[in-house]
Amino acid sequence: MNGHSLSGLISELKISVPWGHIAAKAWGSHRDPPVLCLHAWLDNASSFDRLIPLLPKDFYYVAMDFGGHGLSSHYSPGFLYNHQNYVNEVRRVVAALQWNRFSLVCHSFGGIVGGMFSCIFPEMVDKLVLLETLPFMPDIIESENLLTYKRRIIEHSLQVEASKNPPQVVSPEEVLRSLLKRNTHVEEECGKLLLQRGTTQVATGLLPNRDPRLAKVEYTFEFISRNLLVHSIKKLQACVLMVKATQGHYGVSTGTTNREDVKFTMDSLKSILKERFQYVDVAGSHYVHMNQPERVAGVVGSFLQSKERLPAHL
């Protein structure tokens, strides 16, 4: 199935998985070097609609919808959404696409998924772009809450399953208003873009596509210790570009990180990766890649095109 966007002809992909399918959209030719794009919590593949048309044309870009988001299937009844499952989804997608080595462009929660994937499968990731995100969630201040988070995601899922309430049909204006209130960094036009893929039109309004079992993002994180964070970075073979917005969240969007978290992670990336780590500040909010994609496109495009290709094993 094909569709049109500002970038011209794009393709819709549907990748079979045991619980249904993972949906994705692709730009360019599958014969070009591959780039996988990972969106933020409760967003979808349309998060990259405004950025990808500004990136170099000699790559094949695929933006996937995480399970329970966008046009992807919801998880089977009784199964929880968690960070490791999303890492597993990335592995399934690249296996289906027959990619052995590729680059990742990640925003917010997508960066924490992409970061962990890049450490578990280091030989597969050539470049890792982190847009307003960290590659891990350190547990410097969160270890005391970790068991509470694990409990809450189980309780939330049980409550949703027990309620059996059908999805509520809402007017387009109300859906957009709710999205913009929940996410103050998203501008109105970008909110409309996300809703194109995040809702389904019915006779009386819009139905949300998102799985109602999805709770707060922090319930889903895998928080890791400082020791495991350092160990994980040492496994990275990828070159890493971190782009931080001046008016964005300090690290990620959940409020679960502080300056100490970010500084420790940044210092570890710098000291371990050395010249393989780049850091750039840009003016904008947490959604600068959507609101003002031209501010991000140049540095991301140059990074993807840089010729420093790494050996399969360091």
DOPAMAR-428464 format. One record per residue (C-alpha): residue in three letters; y, x, z. Coordinates in nm, 4 decimals. Each point is the difference from the previous one (the first is absolute). Layout:
BEGIN
site residu->ala, c2->Y, c1->X, c3->Z
...
END
This chain:
BEGIN
site residu->met, c2->0.0000, c1->0.0000, c3->0.0000
site residu->asn, c2->0.3423, c1->0.1358, c3->-0.1003
site residu->gly, c2->0.3533, c1->-0.0625, c3->0.1201
site residu->his, c2->0.3535, c1->0.1240, c3->-0.0646
site residu->ser, c2->0.2503, c1->0.1777, c3->0.2240
site residu->leu, c2->0.3120, c1->0.2055, c3->-0.0450
site residu->ser, c2->-0.2223, c1->0.2918, c3->-0.1009
site residu->gly, c2->-0.1494, c1->-0.1934, c3->-0.2924
site residu->leu, c2->-0.3671, c1->-0.0820, c3->-0.0273
site residu->ile, c2->-0.2021, c1->0.0557, c3->0.3155
site residu->ser, c2->-0.3569, c1->-0.0931, c3->0.0832
site residu->glu, c2->-0.1545, c1->-0.1912, c3->0.2885
site residu->leu, c2->-0.3196, c1->0.1449, c3->0.1444
site residu->lys, c2->-0.2680, c1->-0.1670, c3->0.2079
site residu->ile, c2->-0.2488, c1->0.2333, c3->0.1704
site residu->ser, c2->-0.3196, c1->-0.1508, c3->0.1410
site residu->val, c2->-0.0834, c1->0.0676, c3->0.3656
site residu->pro, c2->-0.2710, c1->-0.1552, c3->0.2211
site residu->trp, c2->0.2437, c1->-0.2519, c3->0.1538
site residu->gly, c2->0.1629, c1->-0.0992, c3->-0.3306
site residu->his, c2->0.2501, c1->0.2105, c3->-0.1938
site residu->ile, c2->0.2939, c1->0.2373, c3->0.0392
site residu->ala, c2->0.2899, c1->-0.0850, c3->-0.2301
site residu->ala, c2->0.2294, c1->0.2618, c3->-0.1514
site residu->lys, c2->0.2559, c1->0.0421, c3->-0.2742
site residu->ala, c2->0.0226, c1->0.3005, c3->-0.2286
site residu->trp, c2->0.2717, c1->0.1656, c3->-0.2062
site residu->gly, c2->-0.0645, c1->0.2407, c3->-0.2877
site residu->ser, c2->-0.3110, c1->0.1425, c3->-0.1610
site residu->his, c2->-0.3210, c1->0.0575, c3->0.1931
site residu->arg, c2->-0.0322, c1->0.3282, c3->-0.1901
site residu->asp, c2->0.2977, c1->0.1473, c3->0.1894
site residu->pro, c2->-0.0157, c1->0.1652, c3->0.3461
site residu->pro, c2->-0.0616, c1->-0.2736, c3->0.2591
site residu->val, c2->0.2296, c1->-0.1045, c3->0.2852
site residu->leu, c2->-0.1031, c1->-0.2605, c3->0.2598
site residu->cys, c2->0.2782, c1->-0.1892, c3->0.1818
site residu->leu, c2->-0.0528, c1->-0.1465, c3->0.3493
site residu->his, c2->0.2329, c1->-0.2670, c3->0.1388
site residu->ala, c2->0.1231, c1->-0.0819, c3->0.3491
site residu->trp, c2->-0.1401, c1->-0.2476, c3->0.2521
site residu->leu, c2->0.0243, c1->-0.3625, c3->-0.1231
site residu->asp, c2->0.1444, c1->0.1177, c3->-0.3356
site residu->asn, c2->-0.1897, c1->0.0257, c3->-0.3289
site residu->ala, c2->-0.0167, c1->0.1970, c3->-0.3240
site residu->ser, c2->0.3361, c1->-0.1406, c3->-0.1136
site residu->ser, c2->0.1560, c1->0.2361, c3->0.2539
site residu->phe, c2->-0.0033, c1->0.2584, c3->-0.2809
site residu->asp, c2->0.1255, c1->-0.2208, c3->-0.2871
site residu->arg, c2->0.3480, c1->0.1498, c3->0.0040
site residu->leu, c2->-0.0941, c1->0.3629, c3->0.0675
site residu->ile, c2->-0.2831, c1->0.0638, c3->-0.2458
site residu->pro, c2->0.2027, c1->-0.0802, c3->-0.3154
site residu->leu, c2->0.2376, c1->0.2823, c3->0.1043
site residu->leu, c2->-0.2766, c1->0.2584, c3->0.0491
site residu->pro, c2->-0.1324, c1->0.2351, c3->-0.2721
site residu->lys, c2->-0.1856, c1->-0.1880, c3->-0.2725
site residu->asp, c2->-0.2794, c1->0.2581, c3->-0.0330
site residu->phe, c2->-0.1970, c1->-0.1330, c3->0.2997
site residu->tyr, c2->-0.2308, c1->-0.2982, c3->0.0506
site residu->tyr, c2->0.1287, c1->-0.1947, c3->0.3015
site residu->val, c2->-0.2194, c1->-0.2494, c3->0.1838
site residu->ala, c2->0.1416, c1->-0.2015, c3->0.2917
site residu->met, c2->-0.2677, c1->-0.1817, c3->0.1999
site residu->asp, c2->0.0223, c1->-0.2984, c3->0.2339
site residu->phe, c2->-0.1689, c1->0.0795, c3->0.3303
site residu->gly, c2->-0.2644, c1->-0.2506, c3->0.1093
site residu->gly, c2->0.1565, c1->-0.3205, c3->0.1319
site residu->his, c2->0.3267, c1->0.0800, c3->-0.1805
site residu->gly, c2->0.1395, c1->-0.1046, c3->-0.3379
site residu->leu, c2->-0.2711, c1->-0.1062, c3->-0.2434
site residu->ser, c2->-0.2880, c1->0.1832, c3->0.1726
site residu->ser, c2->-0.2832, c1->-0.1900, c3->0.1694
site residu->his, c2->0.0150, c1->-0.0679, c3->0.3701
site residu->tyr, c2->-0.2643, c1->0.1685, c3->0.2120
site residu->ser, c2->-0.3107, c1->-0.2024, c3->0.0704
site residu->pro, c2->0.0111, c1->-0.2307, c3->0.3043
site residu->gly, c2->-0.0646, c1->0.1845, c3->0.3232
site residu->phe, c2->0.1133, c1->0.3427, c3->-0.1231
site residu->leu, c2->0.3104, c1->0.1697, c3->0.1369
site residu->tyr, c2->0.2747, c1->0.1748, c3->-0.1937
site residu->asn, c2->0.0469, c1->0.3576, c3->0.1115
site residu->his, c2->0.1301, c1->0.3335, c3->-0.1195
site residu->gln, c2->-0.3407, c1->0.1470, c3->-0.0853
site residu->asn, c2->-0.0826, c1->-0.2987, c3->-0.2201
site residu->tyr, c2->0.3097, c1->0.0662, c3->-0.2095
site residu->val, c2->-0.0981, c1->0.3659, c3->-0.0410
site residu->asn, c2->-0.3370, c1->-0.1310, c3->-0.1175
site residu->glu, c2->0.1762, c1->-0.2262, c3->-0.2524
site residu->val, c2->0.1797, c1->0.2983, c3->-0.1549
site residu->arg, c2->-0.3322, c1->0.1789, c3->-0.0421
site residu->arg, c2->-0.1533, c1->-0.3064, c3->-0.1669
site residu->val, c2->0.2930, c1->-0.0383, c3->-0.2393
site residu->val, c2->0.0000, c1->0.3613, c3->-0.1177
site residu->ala, c2->-0.3790, c1->-0.0099, c3->-0.0377
site residu->ala, c2->0.0297, c1->-0.3071, c3->-0.2217
site residu->leu, c2->0.2741, c1->0.1693, c3->-0.2025
site residu->gln, c2->-0.2145, c1->0.3169, c3->-0.0213
site residu->trp, c2->0.2766, c1->0.2222, c3->0.1324
site residu->asn, c2->-0.1113, c1->0.3329, c3->0.1433
site residu->arg, c2->0.3464, c1->0.1347, c3->0.0755
site residu->phe, c2->0.3292, c1->-0.1881, c3->0.0113
site residu->ser, c2->0.3382, c1->-0.0296, c3->0.1703
site residu->leu, c2->0.1097, c1->-0.2538, c3->0.2607
site residu->val, c2->0.3407, c1->-0.1675, c3->0.0352
site residu->cys, c2->0.0139, c1->-0.1856, c3->0.3327
site residu->his, c2->0.2526, c1->-0.2124, c3->0.1878
site residu->ser, c2->-0.0009, c1->-0.0685, c3->0.3752
site residu->phe, c2->-0.3492, c1->-0.1161, c3->0.1111
site residu->gly, c2->-0.1344, c1->0.1114, c3->-0.3377
site residu->gly, c2->0.0913, c1->0.3571, c3->0.0949
site residu->ile, c2->-0.2094, c1->-0.0131, c3->0.3140
site residu->val, c2->-0.2942, c1->-0.1208, c3->-0.2095
site residu->gly, c2->0.0702, c1->0.2557, c3->-0.2729
site residu->gly, c2->0.0474, c1->0.2806, c3->0.2502
site residu->met, c2->-0.3342, c1->-0.0630, c3->0.1656
site residu->phe, c2->-0.1739, c1->-0.0359, c3->-0.3372
site residu->ser, c2->0.1470, c1->0.3344, c3->-0.1087
site residu->cys, c2->-0.1518, c1->0.1707, c3->0.3045
site residu->ile, c2->-0.3406, c1->-0.1698, c3->-0.0207
site residu->phe, c2->-0.0251, c1->0.0621, c3->-0.3769
site residu->pro, c2->0.2257, c1->0.3069, c3->-0.0379
site residu->glu, c2->-0.1508, c1->0.1151, c3->-0.3289
site residu->met, c2->0.1015, c1->-0.3271, c3->-0.1686
site residu->val, c2->0.3763, c1->-0.0023, c3->0.0690
site residu->asp, c2->0.2298, c1->0.2286, c3->-0.1974
site residu->lys, c2->0.3426, c1->-0.1296, c3->0.1104
site residu->leu, c2->0.0910, c1->-0.2224, c3->0.2950
site residu->val, c2->0.3385, c1->-0.1769, c3->-0.0052
site residu->leu, c2->0.1061, c1->-0.1599, c3->0.3288
site residu->leu, c2->0.2863, c1->-0.2491, c3->-0.0351
site residu->glu, c2->0.1454, c1->-0.0827, c3->0.3417
site residu->thr, c2->-0.3239, c1->0.0689, c3->0.1804
site residu->leu, c2->-0.2080, c1->0.2505, c3->0.1912
site residu->pro, c2->-0.3503, c1->0.0938, c3->-0.1167
site residu->phe, c2->-0.1446, c1->-0.0803, c3->0.3456
site residu->met, c2->0.0765, c1->-0.1995, c3->0.3117
site residu->pro, c2->0.0042, c1->0.2470, c3->0.2908
site residu->asp, c2->-0.0879, c1->-0.1489, c3->0.3383
site residu->ile, c2->0.2597, c1->0.1974, c3->0.1965
site residu->ile, c2->0.1383, c1->-0.3132, c3->0.1653
site residu->glu, c2->-0.2517, c1->-0.2596, c3->-0.1157
site residu->ser, c2->-0.3290, c1->0.1029, c3->0.1617
site residu->glu, c2->0.0696, c1->-0.2250, c3->0.2978
site residu->asn, c2->0.0349, c1->-0.2991, c3->-0.2353
site residu->leu, c2->-0.2918, c1->0.0805, c3->-0.2285
site residu->leu, c2->-0.2567, c1->-0.2178, c3->0.1753
site residu->thr, c2->0.2526, c1->-0.2841, c3->0.0207
site residu->tyr, c2->0.0546, c1->0.0175, c3->-0.3767
site residu->lys, c2->-0.3738, c1->-0.0017, c3->-0.0683
site residu->arg, c2->-0.0394, c1->-0.3026, c3->0.2259
site residu->arg, c2->0.2875, c1->-0.1890, c3->-0.1619
site residu->ile, c2->-0.1267, c1->0.0338, c3->-0.3560
site residu->ile, c2->-0.3383, c1->-0.1434, c3->0.1064
site residu->glu, c2->0.1618, c1->-0.2857, c3->0.1928
site residu->his, c2->0.2419, c1->-0.0774, c3->-0.2827
site residu->ser, c2->-0.2797, c1->-0.0185, c3->-0.2577
site residu->leu, c2->-0.2064, c1->-0.2278, c3->0.2246
site residu->gln, c2->0.2989, c1->-0.2312, c3->0.0478
site residu->val, c2->0.0655, c1->-0.0248, c3->-0.3738
site residu->glu, c2->-0.3665, c1->-0.0683, c3->-0.0744
site residu->ala, c2->-0.0195, c1->-0.2651, c3->0.2725
site residu->ser, c2->0.3158, c1->-0.1810, c3->-0.1106
site residu->lys, c2->-0.1284, c1->-0.0735, c3->-0.3521
site residu->asn, c2->0.3534, c1->-0.1046, c3->-0.0914
site residu->pro, c2->0.0521, c1->-0.0167, c3->-0.3772
site residu->pro, c2->0.2791, c1->0.2183, c3->-0.1416
site residu->gln, c2->0.3405, c1->-0.1645, c3->0.0175
site residu->val, c2->0.1794, c1->-0.0782, c3->-0.3269
site residu->val, c2->0.3591, c1->0.1218, c3->0.0296
site residu->ser, c2->0.3008, c1->-0.0238, c3->-0.2290
site residu->pro, c2->0.0931, c1->0.3158, c3->-0.1942
site residu->glu, c2->0.3334, c1->0.0161, c3->0.1872
site residu->glu, c2->-0.1680, c1->-0.0198, c3->0.3394
site residu->val, c2->-0.2607, c1->0.2643, c3->-0.0898
site residu->leu, c2->0.2677, c1->0.2388, c3->-0.1205
site residu->arg, c2->0.2181, c1->-0.0663, c3->0.3043
site residu->ser, c2->-0.2949, c1->0.0718, c3->0.2313
site residu->leu, c2->-0.0854, c1->0.3241, c3->-0.1817
site residu->leu, c2->0.3580, c1->0.1281, c3->0.0108
site residu->lys, c2->0.0320, c1->-0.0915, c3->0.3689
site residu->arg, c2->-0.3258, c1->0.1781, c3->0.0842
site residu->asn, c2->0.0894, c1->0.3053, c3->-0.2070
site residu->thr, c2->0.3717, c1->0.0709, c3->0.0107
site residu->his, c2->-0.0341, c1->0.3143, c3->-0.2151
site residu->val, c2->-0.1037, c1->-0.2024, c3->-0.3074
site residu->glu, c2->0.2769, c1->-0.1234, c3->-0.2309
site residu->glu, c2->-0.0244, c1->-0.3532, c3->-0.1420
site residu->glu, c2->-0.1047, c1->0.0949, c3->-0.3548
site residu->cys, c2->-0.2722, c1->0.2279, c3->0.1373
site residu->gly, c2->-0.1193, c1->-0.2780, c3->0.2293
site residu->lys, c2->-0.0385, c1->-0.2270, c3->-0.3012
site residu->leu, c2->-0.2062, c1->0.2713, c3->-0.1723
site residu->leu, c2->-0.2388, c1->0.0277, c3->0.2945
site residu->leu, c2->-0.0381, c1->-0.3786, c3->0.0142
site residu->gln, c2->-0.1006, c1->-0.0163, c3->-0.3669
site residu->arg, c2->-0.3254, c1->0.1699, c3->0.0961
site residu->gly, c2->-0.0078, c1->-0.1075, c3->0.3628
site residu->thr, c2->-0.0014, c1->-0.3763, c3->-0.0596
site residu->thr, c2->-0.1629, c1->-0.2578, c3->-0.2265
site residu->gln, c2->0.1972, c1->-0.2857, c3->-0.1564
site residu->val, c2->-0.1366, c1->-0.3491, c3->0.0670
site residu->ala, c2->0.1486, c1->-0.3400, c3->-0.0791
site residu->thr, c2->0.1916, c1->-0.0317, c3->0.3257
site residu->gly, c2->0.1094, c1->0.3593, c3->0.0587
site residu->leu, c2->-0.1514, c1->0.3416, c3->0.0707
site residu->leu, c2->-0.3196, c1->0.0989, c3->0.1792
site residu->pro, c2->-0.0176, c1->0.3464, c3->0.1585
site residu->asn, c2->-0.2716, c1->0.2234, c3->-0.1462
site residu->arg, c2->-0.0156, c1->0.2154, c3->0.3118
site residu->asp, c2->-0.2960, c1->-0.0353, c3->0.2349
site residu->pro, c2->0.1232, c1->-0.1700, c3->0.3221
site residu->arg, c2->-0.2269, c1->0.2320, c3->0.1996
site residu->leu, c2->0.2386, c1->0.2865, c3->-0.0728
site residu->ala, c2->0.1826, c1->0.0557, c3->0.3269
site residu->lys, c2->0.2520, c1->0.2634, c3->0.1055
site residu->val, c2->-0.0407, c1->0.3285, c3->-0.1806
site residu->glu, c2->-0.0307, c1->0.2068, c3->0.3194
site residu->tyr, c2->-0.3197, c1->-0.1864, c3->0.0889
site residu->thr, c2->-0.1525, c1->0.1452, c3->-0.3163
site residu->phe, c2->0.1046, c1->0.3645, c3->0.0318
site residu->glu, c2->-0.2370, c1->0.2813, c3->0.0819
site residu->phe, c2->0.2055, c1->0.2018, c3->0.2480
site residu->ile, c2->-0.1088, c1->0.3625, c3->0.0148
site residu->ser, c2->0.0497, c1->0.2769, c3->0.2524
site residu->arg, c2->0.2129, c1->0.3082, c3->-0.0624
site residu->asn, c2->-0.3117, c1->0.2124, c3->-0.0323
site residu->leu, c2->-0.1534, c1->-0.2309, c3->-0.2621
site residu->leu, c2->0.3332, c1->-0.0222, c3->-0.1833
site residu->val, c2->0.0205, c1->0.3795, c3->-0.0325
site residu->his, c2->-0.3666, c1->0.0222, c3->-0.0979
site residu->ser, c2->0.0542, c1->-0.2663, c3->-0.2668
site residu->ile, c2->0.3031, c1->0.1738, c3->-0.1518
site residu->lys, c2->-0.2020, c1->0.3213, c3->-0.0253
site residu->lys, c2->-0.2467, c1->-0.1886, c3->-0.2195
site residu->leu, c2->0.2673, c1->-0.1087, c3->-0.2485
site residu->gln, c2->-0.0192, c1->0.1587, c3->-0.3433
site residu->ala, c2->0.2830, c1->-0.2103, c3->-0.1444
site residu->cys, c2->0.3641, c1->0.0920, c3->-0.0447
site residu->val, c2->0.2027, c1->-0.2427, c3->0.2134
site residu->leu, c2->0.3438, c1->-0.1492, c3->-0.0637
site residu->met, c2->0.1609, c1->-0.1973, c3->0.2821
site residu->val, c2->0.3029, c1->-0.2160, c3->-0.0883
site residu->lys, c2->0.1975, c1->-0.1405, c3->0.2936
site residu->ala, c2->0.2810, c1->-0.2527, c3->-0.0340
site residu->thr, c2->0.3140, c1->0.0660, c3->0.2053
site residu->gln, c2->0.0124, c1->-0.3627, c3->0.1176
site residu->gly, c2->-0.3773, c1->-0.0497, c3->0.0069
site residu->his, c2->-0.2448, c1->-0.0128, c3->0.2858
site residu->tyr, c2->-0.0522, c1->0.3264, c3->0.1819
site residu->gly, c2->-0.3488, c1->0.0650, c3->-0.1349
site residu->val, c2->-0.1509, c1->-0.3461, c3->-0.0560
site residu->ser, c2->0.1019, c1->-0.3604, c3->0.0391
site residu->thr, c2->-0.1855, c1->-0.1089, c3->0.3124
site residu->gly, c2->0.2133, c1->0.1470, c3->0.2742
site residu->thr, c2->-0.3107, c1->0.1770, c3->0.1316
site residu->thr, c2->0.1325, c1->0.3492, c3->-0.0748
site residu->asn, c2->0.2809, c1->0.1953, c3->0.1618
site residu->arg, c2->0.1839, c1->0.3179, c3->-0.0886
site residu->glu, c2->-0.2581, c1->0.2094, c3->0.1818
site residu->asp, c2->-0.2790, c1->-0.1489, c3->-0.2133
site residu->val, c2->0.1857, c1->0.0661, c3->-0.3215
site residu->lys, c2->0.1107, c1->0.3512, c3->0.0970
site residu->phe, c2->-0.3506, c1->0.1059, c3->0.0990
site residu->thr, c2->-0.1479, c1->-0.1375, c3->-0.3232
site residu->met, c2->0.2729, c1->0.1555, c3->-0.2156
site residu->asp, c2->-0.0271, c1->0.3379, c3->0.1730
site residu->ser, c2->-0.3781, c1->-0.0051, c3->-0.0468
site residu->leu, c2->0.0311, c1->-0.0832, c3->-0.3708
site residu->lys, c2->0.2571, c1->0.2771, c3->-0.0516
site residu->ser, c2->-0.1851, c1->0.2684, c3->0.1915
site residu->ile, c2->-0.3448, c1->-0.0740, c3->-0.1464
site residu->leu, c2->0.0819, c1->-0.0955, c3->-0.3598
site residu->lys, c2->0.2970, c1->0.2397, c3->-0.0393
site residu->glu, c2->0.1149, c1->-0.0074, c3->-0.3654
site residu->arg, c2->-0.2295, c1->-0.2957, c3->-0.0695
site residu->phe, c2->0.2267, c1->-0.2240, c3->0.2114
site residu->gln, c2->0.3347, c1->-0.1367, c3->-0.1209
site residu->tyr, c2->0.2412, c1->-0.2212, c3->0.1922
site residu->val, c2->0.2906, c1->-0.1962, c3->-0.1505
site residu->asp, c2->0.2604, c1->-0.2334, c3->0.1520
site residu->val, c2->0.1405, c1->-0.2808, c3->-0.2175
site residu->ala, c2->0.2660, c1->-0.2592, c3->0.0746
site residu->gly, c2->-0.1468, c1->-0.3439, c3->0.0581
site residu->ser, c2->-0.2228, c1->-0.2193, c3->0.2149
site residu->his, c2->-0.3738, c1->-0.0119, c3->0.0639
site residu->tyr, c2->-0.0375, c1->-0.1735, c3->-0.3396
site residu->val, c2->0.2192, c1->0.2395, c3->-0.1967
site residu->his, c2->-0.2819, c1->0.0370, c3->-0.2573
site residu->met, c2->0.0513, c1->-0.3702, c3->-0.0833
site residu->asn, c2->0.3680, c1->-0.0572, c3->0.0771
site residu->gln, c2->0.1336, c1->0.3174, c3->-0.1678
site residu->pro, c2->-0.3013, c1->0.1521, c3->-0.1792
site residu->glu, c2->0.2210, c1->0.2365, c3->-0.2012
site residu->arg, c2->0.0741, c1->0.1906, c3->0.3231
site residu->val, c2->-0.3705, c1->0.0767, c3->0.0423
site residu->ala, c2->-0.1274, c1->0.0231, c3->-0.3586
site residu->gly, c2->0.1418, c1->0.3422, c3->-0.0850
site residu->val, c2->-0.1520, c1->0.1895, c3->0.2910
site residu->val, c2->-0.3330, c1->-0.1855, c3->-0.0241
site residu->gly, c2->-0.0207, c1->0.0533, c3->-0.3766
site residu->ser, c2->0.0779, c1->0.3717, c3->0.0285
site residu->phe, c2->-0.2604, c1->0.0389, c3->0.2729
site residu->leu, c2->-0.2702, c1->-0.1756, c3->-0.2045
site residu->gln, c2->0.0817, c1->0.2148, c3->-0.3040
site residu->ser, c2->0.0101, c1->0.3315, c3->0.1882
site residu->lys, c2->-0.2668, c1->0.2331, c3->-0.1333
site residu->glu, c2->-0.1281, c1->0.1389, c3->0.3269
site residu->arg, c2->-0.3554, c1->-0.1241, c3->-0.0412
site residu->leu, c2->-0.2295, c1->0.0939, c3->0.2835
site residu->pro, c2->-0.3543, c1->0.1310, c3->-0.0262
site residu->ala, c2->-0.2761, c1->-0.2425, c3->0.0929
site residu->his, c2->-0.0586, c1->0.1935, c3->0.3213
site residu->leu, c2->0.2542, c1->0.2054, c3->0.1906
END
